[in-house]
């Protein structure tokens, strides 16, 4: 019978001490460490802890599981897949499936302005969205009075001027930005609610009219605003989601 070993560290009289724990196979070639929960099967392993599971990945695709079973596996460092008895593979994480939408970054601190000219209001930075990827922008906005308008910048380029009107009240602002490809550099559409005084169900639609979208990697998105000089414009909960392309 062959044994596997795990190295464990613990404190003894104020010093860190390493020890080895040896354990035999329990299911065929699978071996489970009784001390740390590590599961070893061939060259791959799974470690189950209190609130996480570590699993190695391998480029080789496993065979089909038995009837009525599904097989969970990882073939790269950023995917998790499920295979059924018929060989049908479902992407659980990465490569599409349930992770088709990825939160790139968010800004959850409200910013306000009373400026009578268009100014940067709320920015989410540290993005890394390639030109080939479409993405979506969500935010909540508000206006203390009528005539407040909102716009949008990609990186430092103003692509939507402050023309989307939100009357007194709060609203959701949404925009979809397509891949930045030749002859399609203004592929953007969006909308925002009109606020409580704009009429039930009223929406204001907008698109890119100021400039072509940057073809470089998108690293930041900024909501701009013009408060009309007499009202307060606010934006909060700005989130940017990239979308898988396959």
Secondary structure, DSSP 8 states (H G I E B T S, - for coil): --EEEEEEEEEETTEEEEEEEEEEEEETTEEE-TTT-EEEETTEEEEE-SS-EEE---SS------TT-EEEE-SSTT-EEEEETT--EEEEESSSGGGSEEEEEEE-S-EEE--SS-EEEEEE----B-TT--EEEEEEEEESSTTEEEEEEETTEEEEEEEEEE-SEEEEEEEEE----TT-TT-EEEEEE--TTS-TT-EEEEE--SS---SS-B--EEEEEE-TTTS-EEEEEEEEEEE---
